[in-house]
Amino acid sequence: ALDSGHISSAGLDVYENEPSIHPGLIDNPGVCLLPHMGTWTVETQTKMELWTIGNVRSALEKGELISRVGEQKGMSYES
């Protein structure tokens, strides 16, 4: 749509194959490329810090995380 002129410009902060960015987007003067900044607010950063502290505390005290990701399935956090 950008190349055909159907869309004259675009601002993007998420890319199909991150961290790689398609060269056509980089070379297009109608495209503004930004880092993903959806979590760059004081409020969100504070909530993320508190969540992380809670995860570390849970791992140390209970041997499990509050928000385990798939790659951590079956991992033990006992000290």
All heavy atoms as a GROMACS GRO file, in nm:
protein
  600
    1ALA      N    1   0.083  -0.119   0.000
    1ALA     CA    2   0.000   0.000   0.000
    1ALA      C    3   0.087   0.125   0.000
    1ALA      O    4   0.052   0.224  -0.063
    1ALA     CB    5  -0.093  -0.002   0.121
    2LEU      N    6   0.201   0.119   0.069
    2LEU     CA    7   0.293   0.234   0.068
    2LEU      C    8   0.356   0.252  -0.070
    2LEU      O    9   0.362   0.363  -0.122
    2LEU     CB   10   0.404   0.215   0.172
    2LEU     CG   11   0.364   0.241   0.317
    2LEU    CD1   12   0.466   0.182   0.412
    2LEU    CD2   13   0.347   0.389   0.342
    3ASP      N   14   0.403   0.143  -0.128
    3ASP     CA   15   0.469   0.151  -0.258
    3ASP      C   16   0.374   0.197  -0.369
    3ASP      O   17   0.414   0.268  -0.460
    3ASP     CB   18   0.530   0.015  -0.296
    3ASP     CG   19   0.651  -0.019  -0.210
    3ASP    OD1   20   0.713   0.073  -0.153
    3ASP    OD2   21   0.682  -0.139  -0.199
    4SER      N   22   0.246   0.159  -0.359
    4SER     CA   23   0.149   0.198  -0.462
    4SER      C   24   0.096   0.339  -0.442
    4SER      O   25   0.032   0.394  -0.530
    4SER     CB   26   0.032   0.099  -0.462
    4SER     OG   27  -0.048   0.120  -0.346
    5GLY      N   28   0.122   0.397  -0.325
    5GLY     CA   29   0.070   0.531  -0.297
    5GLY      C   30  -0.067   0.530  -0.233
    5GLY      O   31  -0.123   0.634  -0.204
    6HIS      N   32  -0.124   0.410  -0.215
    6HIS     CA   33  -0.255   0.401  -0.151
    6HIS      C   34  -0.250   0.459  -0.009
    6HIS      O   35  -0.345   0.519   0.038
    6HIS     CB   36  -0.303   0.256  -0.150
    6HIS     CG   37  -0.442   0.237  -0.101
    6HIS    ND1   38  -0.552   0.278  -0.173
    6HIS    CD2   39  -0.491   0.184   0.014
    6HIS    CE1   40  -0.662   0.251  -0.105
    6HIS    NE2   41  -0.627   0.193   0.010
    7ILE      N   42  -0.137   0.439   0.058
    7ILE     CA   43  -0.110   0.500   0.188
    7ILE      C   44   0.013   0.587   0.168
    7ILE      O   45   0.116   0.541   0.117
    7ILE     CB   46  -0.083   0.393   0.296
    7ILE    CG1   47  -0.207   0.308   0.318
    7ILE    CG2   48  -0.037   0.457   0.426
    7ILE    CD1   49  -0.184   0.192   0.412
    8SER      N   50   0.005   0.713   0.208
    8SER     CA   51   0.117   0.804   0.182
    8SER      C   52   0.226   0.796   0.287
    8SER      O   53   0.342   0.827   0.258
    8SER     CB   54   0.067   0.948   0.170
    8SER     OG   55   0.010   0.989   0.293
    9SER      N   56   0.191   0.757   0.409
    9SER     CA   57   0.294   0.749   0.513
    9SER      C   58   0.249   0.654   0.623
    9SER      O   59   0.131   0.621   0.635
    9SER     CB   60   0.323   0.888   0.571
    9SER     OG   61   0.206   0.941   0.631
   10ALA      N   62   0.348   0.613   0.703
   10ALA     CA   63   0.316   0.522   0.814
   10ALA      C   64   0.420   0.541   0.925
   10ALA      O   65   0.537   0.567   0.898
   10ALA     CB   66   0.318   0.377   0.767
   11GLY      N   67   0.374   0.531   1.047
   11GLY     CA   68   0.462   0.531   1.162
   11GLY      C   69   0.453   0.393   1.225
   11GLY      O   70   0.344   0.347   1.258
   12LEU      N   71   0.565   0.325   1.240
   12LEU     CA   72   0.564   0.186   1.287
   12LEU      C   73   0.655   0.169   1.408
   12LEU      O   74   0.763   0.227   1.415
   12LEU     CB   75   0.612   0.093   1.175
   12LEU     CG   76   0.536   0.101   1.042
   12LEU    CD1   77   0.609   0.021   0.936
   12LEU    CD2   78   0.394   0.054   1.060
   13ASP      N   79   0.609   0.087   1.503
   13ASP     CA   80   0.695   0.054   1.618
   13ASP      C   81   0.699  -0.096   1.644
   13ASP      O   82   0.758  -0.141   1.741
   13ASP     CB   83   0.653   0.130   1.742
   13ASP     CG   84   0.521   0.085   1.802
   13ASP    OD1   85   0.444   0.014   1.733
   13ASP    OD2   86   0.494   0.120   1.918
   14VAL      N   87   0.637  -0.175   1.558
   14VAL     CA   88   0.642  -0.321   1.565
   14VAL      C   89   0.668  -0.370   1.423
   14VAL      O   90   0.610  -0.320   1.328
   14VAL     CB   91   0.509  -0.380   1.618
   14VAL    CG1   92   0.513  -0.531   1.619
   14VAL    CG2   93   0.479  -0.326   1.757
   15TYR      N   94   0.758  -0.471   1.412
   15TYR     CA   95   0.801  -0.515   1.280
   15TYR      C   96   0.782  -0.665   1.267
   15TYR      O   97   0.792  -0.739   1.366
   15TYR     CB   98   0.947  -0.474   1.257
   15TYR     CG   99   0.966  -0.328   1.289
   15TYR    CD1  100   1.020  -0.289   1.410
   15TYR    CD2  101   0.923  -0.230   1.202
   15TYR    CE1  102   1.034  -0.155   1.444
   15TYR    CE2  103   0.935  -0.096   1.232
   15TYR     CZ  104   0.991  -0.059   1.354
   15TYR     OH  105   1.002   0.074   1.386
   16GLU      N  106   0.757  -0.710   1.146
   16GLU     CA  107   0.721  -0.849   1.120
   16GLU      C  108   0.827  -0.948   1.169
   16GLU      O  109   0.794  -1.049   1.229
   16GLU     CB  110   0.698  -0.869   0.970
   16GLU     CG  111   0.654  -1.008   0.934
   16GLU     CD  112   0.622  -1.022   0.786
   16GLU    OE1  113   0.645  -0.927   0.708
   16GLU    OE2  114   0.574  -1.130   0.749
   17ASN      N  115   0.954  -0.920   1.146
   17ASN     CA  116   1.060  -1.013   1.182
   17ASN      C  117   1.162  -0.948   1.274
   17ASN      O  118   1.282  -0.945   1.245
   17ASN     CB  119   1.129  -1.067   1.056
   17ASN     CG  120   1.035  -1.149   0.970
   17ASN    OD1  121   0.972  -1.241   1.019
   17ASN    ND2  122   1.024  -1.114   0.844
   18GLU      N  123   1.114  -0.892   1.383
   18GLU     CA  124   1.206  -0.824   1.476
   18GLU      C  125   1.314  -0.918   1.524
   18GLU      O  126   1.288  -1.036   1.542
   18GLU     CB  127   1.126  -0.770   1.596
   18GLU     CG  128   1.034  -0.657   1.557
   18GLU     CD  129   0.968  -0.592   1.677
   18GLU    OE1  130   1.034  -0.573   1.781
   18GLU    OE2  131   0.849  -0.562   1.667
   19PRO      N  132   1.437  -0.871   1.540
   19PRO     CA  133   1.476  -0.730   1.535
   19PRO      C  134   1.509  -0.680   1.394
   19PRO      O  135   1.543  -0.564   1.377
   19PRO     CB  136   1.601  -0.727   1.623
   19PRO     CG  137   1.664  -0.860   1.603
   19PRO     CD  138   1.547  -0.956   1.587
   20SER      N  139   1.498  -0.765   1.293
   20SER     CA  140   1.524  -0.720   1.156
   20SER      C  141   1.409  -0.634   1.107
   20SER      O  142   1.293  -0.658   1.139
   20SER     CB  143   1.538  -0.841   1.062
   20SER     OG  144   1.647  -0.920   1.101
   21ILE      N  145   1.443  -0.533   1.030
   21ILE     CA  146   1.342  -0.444   0.970
   21ILE      C  147   1.358  -0.454   0.819
   21ILE      O  148   1.470  -0.444   0.766
   21ILE     CB  149   1.360  -0.299   1.017
   21ILE    CG1  150   1.348  -0.292   1.170
   21ILE    CG2  151   1.259  -0.208   0.949
   21ILE    CD1  152   1.380  -0.157   1.228
   22HIS      N  153   1.249  -0.475   0.749
   22HIS     CA  154   1.252  -0.489   0.604
   22HIS      C  155   1.319  -0.367   0.541
   22HIS      O  156   1.284  -0.252   0.573
   22HIS     CB  157   1.109  -0.504   0.551
   22HIS     CG  158   1.103  -0.544   0.408
   22HIS    ND1  159   1.123  -0.454   0.305
   22HIS    CD2  160   1.082  -0.664   0.350
   22HIS    CE1  161   1.113  -0.516   0.190
   22HIS    NE2  162   1.088  -0.644   0.215
   23PRO      N  163   1.416  -0.389   0.450
   23PRO     CA  164   1.487  -0.277   0.387
   23PRO      C  165   1.394  -0.180   0.316
   23PRO      O  166   1.422  -0.059   0.310
   23PRO     CB  167   1.582  -0.344   0.288
   23PRO     CG  168   1.595  -0.485   0.334
   23PRO     CD  169   1.467  -0.518   0.407
   24GLY      N  170   1.282  -0.229   0.262
   24GLY     CA  171   1.187  -0.141   0.195
   24GLY      C  172   1.127  -0.038   0.289
   24GLY      O  173   1.096   0.075   0.248
   25LEU      N  174   1.112  -0.074   0.416
   25LEU     CA  175   1.062   0.022   0.515
   25LEU      C  176   1.170   0.124   0.550
   25LEU      O  177   1.142   0.243   0.563
   25LEU     CB  178   1.016  -0.050   0.642
   25LEU     CG  179   0.895  -0.142   0.628
   25LEU    CD1  180   0.870  -0.219   0.757
   25LEU    CD2  181   0.771  -0.062   0.589
   26ILE      N  182   1.291   0.076   0.564
   26ILE     CA  183   1.402   0.165   0.599
   26ILE      C  184   1.426   0.268   0.489
   26ILE      O  185   1.450   0.386   0.517
   26ILE     CB  186   1.531   0.082   0.624
   26ILE    CG1  187   1.512  -0.005   0.748
   26ILE    CG2  188   1.653   0.173   0.638
   26ILE    CD1  189   1.622  -0.107   0.772
   27ASP      N  190   1.416   0.226   0.364
   27ASP     CA  191   1.445   0.314   0.250
   27ASP      C  192   1.328   0.405   0.211
   27ASP      O  193   1.346   0.497   0.132
   27ASP     CB  194   1.487   0.231   0.129
   27ASP     CG  195   1.618   0.158   0.151
   27ASP    OD1  196   1.699   0.204   0.235
   27ASP    OD2  197   1.640   0.055   0.084
   28ASN      N  198   1.210   0.380   0.263
   28ASN     CA  199   1.091   0.456   0.223
   28ASN      C  200   1.084   0.588   0.300
   28ASN      O  201   1.072   0.588   0.423
   28ASN     CB  202   0.966   0.372   0.249
   28ASN     CG  203   0.844   0.432   0.185
   28ASN    OD1  204   0.821   0.552   0.192
   28ASN    ND2  205   0.763   0.348   0.123
   29PRO      N  206   1.089   0.702   0.231
   29PRO     CA  207   1.086   0.832   0.300
   29PRO      C  208   0.952   0.861   0.368
   29PRO      O  209   0.943   0.950   0.453
   29PRO     CB  210   1.114   0.933   0.188
   29PRO     CG  211   1.075   0.863   0.063
   29PRO     CD  212   1.100   0.716   0.086
   30GLY      N  213   0.848   0.787   0.335
   30GLY     CA  214   0.718   0.807   0.396
   30GLY      C  215   0.697   0.724   0.522
   30GLY      O  216   0.588   0.722   0.578
   31VAL      N  217   0.802   0.656   0.568
   31VAL     CA  218   0.789   0.569   0.685
   31VAL      C  219   0.874   0.624   0.799
   31VAL      O  220   0.991   0.657   0.782
   31VAL     CB  221   0.833   0.425   0.652
   31VAL    CG1  222   0.829   0.338   0.776
   31VAL    CG2  223   0.742   0.366   0.544
   32CYS      N  224   0.812   0.637   0.915
   32CYS     CA  225   0.881   0.676   1.037
   32CYS      C  226   0.891   0.552   1.126
   32CYS      O  227   0.788   0.498   1.168
   32CYS     CB  228   0.804   0.788   1.107
   32CYS     SG  229   0.882   0.843   1.259
   33LEU      N  230   1.014   0.506   1.149
   33LEU     CA  231   1.037   0.386   1.228
   33LEU      C  232   1.078   0.425   1.369
   33LEU      O  233   1.168   0.506   1.389
   33LEU     CB  234   1.146   0.301   1.163
   33LEU     CG  235   1.119   0.260   1.018
   33LEU    CD1  236   1.242   0.192   0.959
   33LEU    CD2  237   0.999   0.168   1.011
   34LEU      N  238   1.009   0.367   1.466
   34LEU     CA  239   1.035   0.397   1.607
   34LEU      C  240   1.055   0.268   1.684
   34LEU      O  241   1.006   0.163   1.645
   34LEU     CB  242   0.914   0.470   1.667
   34LEU     CG  243   0.872   0.600   1.600
   34LEU    CD1  244   0.734   0.640   1.646
   34LEU    CD2  245   0.974   0.706   1.634
   35PRO      N  246   1.124   0.274   1.798
   35PRO     CA  247   1.129   0.157   1.885
   35PRO      C  248   0.991   0.137   1.948
   35PRO      O  249   0.914   0.231   1.959
   35PRO     CB  250   1.234   0.194   1.990
   35PRO     CG  251   1.233   0.342   1.993
   35PRO     CD  252   1.198   0.387   1.853
   36HIS      N  253   0.962   0.015   1.989
   36HIS     CA  254   0.834  -0.011   2.054
   36HIS      C  255   0.834   0.059   2.189
   36HIS      O  256   0.913   0.029   2.276
   36HIS     CB  257   0.812  -0.162   2.070
   36HIS     CG  258   0.676  -0.195   2.118
   36HIS    ND1  259   0.566  -0.186   2.036
   36HIS    CD2  260   0.631  -0.234   2.238
   36HIS    CE1  261   0.459  -0.220   2.105
   36HIS    NE2  262   0.496  -0.250   2.228
   37MET      N  263   0.745   0.157   2.206
   37MET     CA  264   0.746   0.240   2.326
   37MET      C  265   0.616   0.233   2.404
   37MET      O  266   0.587   0.320   2.485
   37MET     CB  267   0.776   0.385   2.288
   37MET     CG  268   0.909   0.400   2.220
   37MET     SD  269   0.964   0.569   2.180
   37MET     CE  270   0.820   0.659   2.143
   38GLY      N  271   0.537   0.130   2.384
   38GLY     CA  272   0.409   0.119   2.452
   38GLY      C  273   0.419   0.111   2.603
   38GLY      O  274   0.323   0.138   2.674
   39THR      N  275   0.536   0.074   2.653
   39THR     CA  276   0.552   0.062   2.798
   39THR      C  277   0.641   0.172   2.855
   39THR      O  278   0.687   0.163   2.967
   39THR     CB  279   0.613  -0.074   2.835
   39THR    OG1  280   0.740  -0.086   2.771
   39THR    CG2  281   0.524  -0.188   2.793
   40TRP      N  282   0.664   0.279   2.781
   40TRP     CA  283   0.754   0.384   2.826
   40TRP      C  284   0.681   0.497   2.897
   40TRP      O  285   0.698   0.615   2.864
   40TRP     CB  286   0.833   0.439   2.709
   40TRP     CG  287   0.941   0.346   2.663
   40TRP    CD1  288   0.957   0.215   2.696
   40TRP    CD2  289   1.047   0.376   2.575
   40TRP    NE1  290   1.067   0.162   2.635
   40TRP    CE2  291   1.125   0.259   2.558
   40TRP    CE3  292   1.086   0.489   2.507
   40TRP    CZ2  293   1.236   0.253   2.479
   40TRP    CZ3  294   1.198   0.483   2.427
   40TRP    CH2  295   1.272   0.367   2.414
   41THR      N  296   0.598   0.464   2.992
   41THR     CA  297   0.537   0.565   3.077
   41THR      C  298   0.580   0.537   3.220
   41THR      O  299   0.613   0.424   3.255
   41THR     CB  300   0.383   0.562   3.070
   41THR    OG1  301   0.337   0.438   3.126
   41THR    CG2  302   0.332   0.576   2.927
   42VAL      N  303   0.581   0.639   3.302
   42VAL     CA  304   0.620   0.621   3.442
   42VAL      C  305   0.529   0.518   3.509
   42VAL      O  306   0.576   0.430   3.582
   42VAL     CB  307   0.616   0.756   3.518
   42VAL    CG1  308   0.637   0.736   3.667
   42VAL    CG2  309   0.720   0.851   3.461
   43GLU      N  310   0.400   0.527   3.483
   43GLU     CA  311   0.304   0.435   3.545
   43GLU      C  312   0.331   0.290   3.506
   43GLU      O  313   0.332   0.200   3.590
   43GLU     CB  314   0.160   0.473   3.508
   43GLU     CG  315   0.117   0.608   3.559
   43GLU     CD  316   0.160   0.726   3.470
   43GLU    OE1  317   0.218   0.704   3.362
   43GLU    OE2  318   0.136   0.840   3.512
   44THR      N  319   0.353   0.266   3.377
   44THR     CA  320   0.377   0.130   3.330
   44THR      C  321   0.511   0.079   3.378
   44THR      O  322   0.522  -0.036   3.420
   44THR     CB  323   0.370   0.125   3.176
   44THR    OG1  324   0.241   0.171   3.135
   44THR    CG2  325   0.390  -0.016   3.124
   45GLN      N  326   0.613   0.162   3.377
   45GLN     CA  327   0.744   0.120   3.426
   45GLN      C  328   0.736   0.082   3.574
   45GLN      O  329   0.795  -0.018   3.616
   45GLN     CB  330   0.848   0.231   3.406
   45GLN     CG  331   0.886   0.254   3.261
   45GLN     CD  332   0.968   0.139   3.205
   45GLN    OE1  333   1.058   0.088   3.269
   45GLN    NE2  334   0.936   0.100   3.082
   46THR      N  335   0.663   0.160   3.653
   46THR     CA  336   0.647   0.130   3.796
   46THR      C  337   0.576  -0.004   3.815
   46THR      O  338   0.619  -0.087   3.895
   46THR     CB  339   0.568   0.243   3.866
   46THR    OG1  340   0.641   0.365   3.851
   46THR    CG2  341   0.548   0.214   4.014
   47LYS      N  342   0.468  -0.028   3.740
   47LYS     CA  343   0.396  -0.155   3.750
   47LYS      C  344   0.485  -0.272   3.709
   47LYS      O  345   0.480  -0.379   3.771
   47LYS     CB  346   0.270  -0.151   3.663
   47LYS     CG  347   0.161  -0.062   3.721
   47LYS     CD  348   0.040  -0.056   3.630
   47LYS     CE  349  -0.064   0.037   3.687
   47LYS     NZ  350  -0.180   0.049   3.599
   48MET      N  351   0.567  -0.254   3.605
   48MET     CA  352   0.658  -0.360   3.561
   48MET      C  353   0.764  -0.388   3.668
   48MET      O  354   0.799  -0.504   3.692
   48MET     CB  355   0.722  -0.324   3.428
   48MET     CG  356   0.624  -0.331   3.312
   48MET     SD  357   0.678  -0.271   3.149
   48MET     CE  358   0.852  -0.289   3.146
   49GLU      N  359   0.813  -0.283   3.732
   49GLU     CA  360   0.912  -0.302   3.839
   49GLU      C  361   0.850  -0.379   3.956
   49GLU      O  362   0.912  -0.472   4.009
   49GLU     CB  363   0.964  -0.167   3.887
   49GLU     CG  364   1.052  -0.097   3.786
   49GLU     CD  365   1.080   0.048   3.822
   49GLU    OE1  366   1.040   0.094   3.931
   49GLU    OE2  367   1.142   0.117   3.739
   50LEU      N  368   0.729  -0.342   3.996
   50LEU     CA  369   0.663  -0.411   4.106
   50LEU      C  370   0.634  -0.556   4.071
   50LEU      O  371   0.649  -0.646   4.155
   50LEU     CB  372   0.535  -0.337   4.146
   50LEU     CG  373   0.556  -0.199   4.207
   50LEU    CD1  374   0.423  -0.126   4.224
   50LEU    CD2  375   0.631  -0.209   4.340
   51TRP      N  376   0.593  -0.582   3.947
   51TRP     CA  377   0.567  -0.719   3.902
   51TRP      C  378   0.696  -0.802   3.907
   51TRP      O  379   0.696  -0.916   3.951
   51TRP     CB  380   0.509  -0.718   3.761
   51TRP     CG  381   0.460  -0.852   3.718
   51TRP    CD1  382   0.530  -0.947   3.651
   51TRP    CD2  383   0.332  -0.908   3.742
   51TRP    NE1  384   0.453  -1.059   3.631
   51TRP    CE2  385   0.330  -1.037   3.686
   51TRP    CE3  386   0.218  -0.860   3.805
   51TRP    CZ2  387   0.219  -1.118   3.692
   51TRP    CZ3  388   0.107  -0.941   3.810
   51TRP    CH2  389   0.108  -1.070   3.754
   52THR      N  390   0.806  -0.742   3.862
   52THR     CA  391   0.935  -0.812   3.863
   52THR      C  392   0.979  -0.843   4.005
   52THR      O  393   1.023  -0.955   4.034
   52THR     CB  394   1.042  -0.727   3.791
   52THR    OG1  395   1.000  -0.705   3.657
   52THR    CG2  396   1.178  -0.796   3.792
   53ILE      N  397   0.966  -0.747   4.094
   53ILE     CA  398   1.001  -0.770   4.235
   53ILE      C  399   0.915  -0.882   4.292
   53ILE      O  400   0.964  -0.970   4.364
   53ILE     CB  401   0.985  -0.639   4.316
   53ILE    CG1  402   1.093  -0.539   4.273
   53ILE    CG2  403   0.992  -0.668   4.467
   53ILE    CD1  404   1.070  -0.399   4.324
   54GLY      N  405   0.786  -0.882   4.259
   54GLY     CA  406   0.696  -0.988   4.305
   54GLY      C  407   0.738  -1.124   4.252
   54GLY      O  408   0.732  -1.225   4.323
   55ASN      N  409   0.783  -1.129   4.127
   55ASN     CA  410   0.829  -1.254   4.067
   55ASN      C  411   0.954  -1.305   4.137
   55ASN      O  412   0.966  -1.424   4.168
   55ASN     CB  413   0.859  -1.236   3.918
   55ASN     CG  414   0.753  -1.296   3.831
   55ASN    OD1  415   0.686  -1.392   3.866
   55ASN    ND2  416   0.736  -1.238   3.713
   56VAL      N  417   1.048  -1.217   4.164
   56VAL     CA  418   1.172  -1.257   4.233
   56VAL      C  419   1.139  -1.305   4.374
   56VAL      O  420   1.188  -1.410   4.418
   56VAL     CB  421   1.273  -1.140   4.235
   56VAL    CG1  422   1.392  -1.173   4.325
   56VAL    CG2  423   1.321  -1.107   4.094
   57ARG      N  424   1.055  -1.230   4.443
   57ARG     CA  425   1.016  -1.268   4.579
   57ARG      C  426   0.949  -1.406   4.579
   57ARG      O  427   0.979  -1.492   4.662
   57ARG     CB  428   0.924  -1.163   4.640
   57ARG     CG  429   0.883  -1.195   4.783
   57ARG     CD  430   0.802  -1.084   4.847
   57ARG     NE  431   0.893  -0.975   4.879
   57ARG     CZ  432   0.870  -0.848   4.852
   57ARG    NH1  433   0.760  -0.812   4.791
   57ARG    NH2  434   0.957  -0.756   4.886
   58SER      N  435   0.858  -1.427   4.485
   58SER     CA  436   0.788  -1.555   4.476
   58SER      C  437   0.885  -1.669   4.446
   58SER      O  438   0.873  -1.779   4.503
   58SER     CB  439   0.678  -1.549   4.370
   58SER     OG  440   0.609  -1.671   4.360
   59ALA      N  441   0.981  -1.644   4.357
   59ALA     CA  442   1.080  -1.747   4.324
   59ALA      C  443   1.164  -1.783   4.446
   59ALA      O  444   1.190  -1.901   4.471
   59ALA     CB  445   1.171  -1.699   4.211
   60LEU      N  446   1.202  -1.684   4.523
   60LEU     CA  447   1.285  -1.709   4.640
   60LEU      C  448   1.207  -1.773   4.755
   60LEU      O  449   1.257  -1.861   4.824
   60LEU     CB  450   1.349  -1.578   4.688
   60LEU     CG  451   1.451  -1.515   4.593
   60LEU    CD1  452   1.492  -1.377   4.644
   60LEU    CD2  453   1.571  -1.605   4.574
   61GLU      N  454   1.084  -1.727   4.776
   61GLU     CA  455   1.006  -1.773   4.891
   61GLU      C  456   0.925  -1.900   4.864
   61GLU      O  457   0.907  -1.982   4.952
   61GLU     CB  458   0.912  -1.662   4.938
   61GLU     CG  459   0.986  -1.541   4.994
   61GLU     CD  460   0.894  -1.424   5.027
   61GLU    OE1  461   0.772  -1.431   4.997
   61GLU    OE2  462   0.945  -1.324   5.081
   62LYS      N  463   0.876  -1.917   4.740
   62LYS     CA  464   0.788  -2.029   4.709
   62LYS      C  465   0.846  -2.125   4.606
   62LYS      O  466   0.790  -2.231   4.581
   62LYS     CB  467   0.654  -1.977   4.655
   62LYS     CG  468   0.580  -1.886   4.752
   62LYS     CD  469   0.456  -1.831   4.686
   62LYS     CE  470   0.388  -1.728   4.776
   62LYS     NZ  471   0.274  -1.666   4.708
   63GLY      N  472   0.956  -2.084   4.541
   63GLY     CA  473   1.015  -2.168   4.438
   63GLY      C  474   0.940  -2.167   4.306
   63GLY      O  475   0.958  -2.254   4.221
   64GLU      N  476   0.854  -2.067   4.286
   64GLU     CA  477   0.780  -2.056   4.159
   64GLU      C  478   0.758  -1.910   4.124
   64GLU      O  479   0.758  -1.823   4.212
   64GLU     CB  480   0.646  -2.129   4.167
   64GLU     CG  481   0.556  -2.078   4.275
   64GLU     CD  482   0.430  -2.160   4.293
   64GLU    OE1  483   0.434  -2.282   4.270
   64GLU    OE2  484   0.327  -2.101   4.331
   65LEU      N  485   0.739  -1.886   3.994
   65LEU     CA  486   0.715  -1.750   3.947
   65LEU      C  487   0.566  -1.721   3.938
   65LEU      O  488   0.486  -1.812   3.918
   65LEU     CB  489   0.778  -1.729   3.810
   65LEU     CG  490   0.930  -1.737   3.803
   65LEU    CD1  491   0.976  -1.726   3.659
   65LEU    CD2  492   0.993  -1.628   3.887
   66ILE      N  493   0.532  -1.595   3.950
   66ILE     CA  494   0.393  -1.552   3.931
   66ILE      C  495   0.357  -1.562   3.783
   66ILE      O  496   0.249  -1.607   3.747
   66ILE     CB  497   0.375  -1.406   3.979
   66ILE    CG1  498   0.401  -1.397   4.129
   66ILE    CG2  499   0.236  -1.354   3.944
   66ILE    CD1  500   0.414  -1.255   4.180
   67SER      N  501   0.450  -1.523   3.697
   67SER     CA  502   0.423  -1.520   3.553
   67SER      C  503   0.530  -1.598   3.477
   67SER      O  504   0.616  -1.540   3.413
   67SER     CB  505   0.417  -1.376   3.503
   67SER     OG  506   0.537  -1.309   3.535
   68ARG      N  507   0.523  -1.727   3.484
   68ARG     CA  508   0.618  -1.814   3.414
   68ARG      C  509   0.591  -1.811   3.264
   68ARG      O  510   0.478  -1.816   3.221
   68ARG     CB  511   0.602  -1.956   3.467
   68ARG     CG  512   0.704  -2.053   3.418
   68ARG     CD  513   0.682  -2.187   3.481
   68ARG     NE  514   0.685  -2.174   3.626
   68ARG     CZ  515   0.758  -2.250   3.706
   68ARG    NH1  516   0.833  -2.345   3.655
   68ARG    NH2  517   0.757  -2.232   3.834
   69VAL      N  518   0.697  -1.803   3.184
   69VAL     CA  519   0.684  -1.808   3.039
   69VAL      C  520   0.711  -1.951   2.992
   69VAL      O  521   0.770  -2.031   3.065
   69VAL     CB  522   0.778  -1.709   2.968
   69VAL    CG1  523   0.741  -1.566   3.000
   69VAL    CG2  524   0.923  -1.736   3.003
   70GLY      N  525   0.669  -1.983   2.872
   70GLY     CA  526   0.679  -2.119   2.821
   70GLY      C  527   0.818  -2.180   2.830
   70GLY      O  528   0.833  -2.298   2.862
   71GLU      N  529   0.920  -2.099   2.805
   71GLU     CA  530   1.057  -2.150   2.809
   71GLU      C  531   1.099  -2.191   2.951
   71GLU      O  532   1.198  -2.260   2.968
   71GLU     CB  533   1.156  -2.044   2.757
   71GLU     CG  534   1.143  -2.017   2.609
   71GLU     CD  535   1.031  -1.917   2.575
   71GLU    OE1  536   0.963  -1.868   2.666
   71GLU    OE2  537   1.013  -1.891   2.456
   72GLN      N  538   1.026  -2.148   3.052
   72GLN     CA  539   1.061  -2.179   3.191
   72GLN      C  540   0.983  -2.298   3.246
   72GLN      O  541   1.000  -2.334   3.361
   72GLN     CB  542   1.036  -2.057   3.279
   72GLN     CG  543   1.123  -1.939   3.243
   72GLN     CD  544   1.076  -1.812   3.309
   72GLN    OE1  545   0.958  -1.787   3.321
   72GLN    NE2  546   1.170  -1.731   3.352
   73LYS      N  547   0.901  -2.360   3.164
   73LYS     CA  548   0.820  -2.474   3.210
   73LYS      C  549   0.911  -2.584   3.263
   73LYS      O  550   1.007  -2.624   3.199
   73LYS     CB  551   0.735  -2.526   3.094
   73LYS     CG  552   0.639  -2.635   3.138
   73LYS     CD  553   0.551  -2.678   3.022
   73LYS     CE  554   0.455  -2.784   3.069
   73LYS     NZ  555   0.369  -2.831   2.960
   74GLY      N  556   0.882  -2.629   3.382
   74GLY     CA  557   0.956  -2.738   3.443
   74GLY      C  558   1.083  -2.695   3.514
   74GLY      O  559   1.151  -2.777   3.574
   75MET      N  560   1.115  -2.564   3.511
   75MET     CA  561   1.235  -2.518   3.581
   75MET      C  562   1.207  -2.504   3.730
   75MET      O  563   1.098  -2.466   3.770
   75MET     CB  564   1.281  -2.383   3.525
   75MET     CG  565   1.336  -2.391   3.385
   75MET     SD  566   1.382  -2.229   3.316
   75MET     CE  567   1.525  -2.190   3.416
   76SER      N  568   1.305  -2.534   3.811
   76SER     CA  569   1.293  -2.521   3.956
   76SER      C  570   1.365  -2.394   4.000
   76SER      O  571   1.472  -2.360   3.948
   76SER     CB  572   1.356  -2.641   4.025
   76SER     OG  573   1.357  -2.621   4.164
   77TYR      N  574   1.306  -2.322   4.094
   77TYR     CA  575   1.365  -2.198   4.144
   77TYR      C  576   1.403  -2.209   4.290
   77TYR      O  577   1.419  -2.112   4.359
   77TYR     CB  578   1.268  -2.082   4.124
   77TYR     CG  579   1.240  -2.062   3.977
   77TYR    CD1  580   1.131  -2.121   3.916
   77TYR    CD2  581   1.327  -1.988   3.898
   77TYR    CE1  582   1.108  -2.106   3.781
   77TYR    CE2  583   1.304  -1.972   3.763
   77TYR     CZ  584   1.195  -2.031   3.706
   77TYR     OH  585   1.174  -2.015   3.573
   78GLU      N  586   1.417  -2.332   4.338
   78GLU     CA  587   1.455  -2.352   4.478
   78GLU      C  588   1.602  -2.319   4.494
   78GLU      O  589   1.685  -2.352   4.410
   78GLU     CB  590   1.426  -2.495   4.520
   78GLU     CG  591   1.277  -2.526   4.517
   78GLU     CD  592   1.247  -2.669   4.552
   78GLU    OE1  593   1.330  -2.734   4.617
   78GLU    OE2  594   1.139  -2.716   4.514
   79SER      N  595   1.636  -2.256   4.608
   79SER     CA  596   1.777  -2.218   4.631
   79SER      C  597   1.851  -2.330   4.699
   79SER      O  598   1.800  -2.424   4.751
   79SER     CB  599   1.783  -2.092   4.716
   79SER     OG  600   1.704  -2.105   4.831
   0.00000   0.00000   0.00000
